[in-house]
Amino acid sequence: MKFIDLLVNREEMFSMGIEALSGQYYVSFPVSLGMVDYEEYYAIDRATFELFEQDLPAALALVTRARRRELDRSLIIQPGSHRGTAI
């Protein structure tokens, strides 16, 4: 998988982009597992991506729900048994 960030919001610590091989749009944010940090990627459709480009509060609402693990069904890569905590 090759994730290409098209929008990065450093203040709110999330990014949005497209996975190059599948064309799947995503929203992602950093996660920490003690000694290792990584990103979790959540699938969104193109219409949602385009909405989030223009509507930061809507994007933040989804990111907040994902950070609370309410949207795990949308994870592009399922985490292992030792899952990190959103940063």
C-alpha positions as CSV (number, residue, x, y, z in Angstrom):
1,M,0.0,0.0,0.0
2,K,1.2,3.5,-0.8
3,F,-0.6,6.2,1.1
4,I,-0.3,9.7,-0.5
5,D,-1.3,12.6,1.8
6,L,-3.2,15.3,-0.1
7,L,-4.1,17.4,2.9
8,V,-2.2,17.7,6.2
9,N,-3.6,19.5,9.2
10,R,-0.7,19.8,11.6
11,E,-2.7,21.7,14.2
12,E,-5.4,19.0,14.6
13,M,-2.9,16.2,13.8
14,F,-4.6,14.4,10.9
15,S,-4.2,14.0,7.2
16,M,-6.4,13.0,4.2
17,G,-5.3,11.4,1.0
18,I,-5.6,8.6,-1.4
19,E,-4.1,5.1,-1.4
20,A,-2.3,4.9,-4.8
21,L,-2.8,1.3,-5.7
22,S,-6.5,1.0,-4.9
23,G,-7.7,4.6,-5.3
24,Q,-9.3,4.5,-1.8
25,Y,-9.6,7.8,-0.1
26,Y,-8.7,8.0,3.6
27,V,-8.3,10.0,6.7
28,S,-5.4,9.2,9.1
29,F,-3.9,10.3,12.3
30,P,-0.9,9.3,14.4
31,V,-1.1,6.6,17.1
32,S,1.4,5.7,19.7
33,L,2.3,2.2,21.0
34,G,4.9,3.2,23.6
35,M,8.2,2.9,21.7
36,V,6.6,2.9,18.3
37,D,4.4,5.5,16.6
38,Y,2.3,4.7,13.5
39,E,-0.8,5.9,11.6
40,E,-4.2,4.5,11.5
41,Y,-6.0,4.9,8.1
42,Y,-9.8,5.0,7.8
43,A,-11.5,4.6,4.5
44,I,-13.8,7.4,3.2
45,D,-15.4,7.9,-0.1
46,R,-14.6,10.7,-2.6
47,A,-17.6,12.8,-1.7
48,T,-16.6,12.7,1.9
49,F,-13.0,13.6,1.0
50,E,-14.3,16.6,-1.0
51,L,-16.6,17.7,1.8
52,F,-13.8,17.5,4.3
53,E,-11.5,19.7,2.1
54,Q,-14.0,22.5,2.6
55,D,-15.5,21.7,6.0
56,L,-12.9,21.3,8.8
57,P,-15.5,20.8,11.6
58,A,-17.0,17.9,9.7
59,A,-13.6,16.4,9.2
60,L,-12.7,16.8,12.9
61,A,-16.0,15.2,13.9
62,L,-15.1,12.0,12.0
63,V,-11.5,12.1,13.3
64,T,-12.7,12.4,16.8
65,R,-15.0,9.4,16.4
66,A,-12.2,7.4,14.9
67,R,-9.8,8.3,17.7
68,R,-12.4,7.0,20.1
69,R,-12.5,3.7,18.1
70,E,-16.1,4.2,17.0
71,L,-15.2,3.7,13.3
72,D,-13.0,0.6,13.4
73,R,-15.1,-1.0,10.7
74,S,-13.6,1.6,8.4
75,L,-10.0,0.8,9.2
76,I,-8.0,0.1,6.0
77,I,-5.3,-1.9,7.9
78,Q,-6.6,-3.8,10.9
79,P,-4.4,-3.3,14.0
80,G,-2.6,-6.1,15.8
81,S,-3.5,-7.4,19.2
82,H,-1.4,-4.5,20.8
83,R,-3.1,-1.4,19.5
84,G,-1.8,2.1,20.1
85,T,-3.5,5.1,21.5
86,A,-4.4,8.2,19.4
87,I,-1.9,11.0,19.9
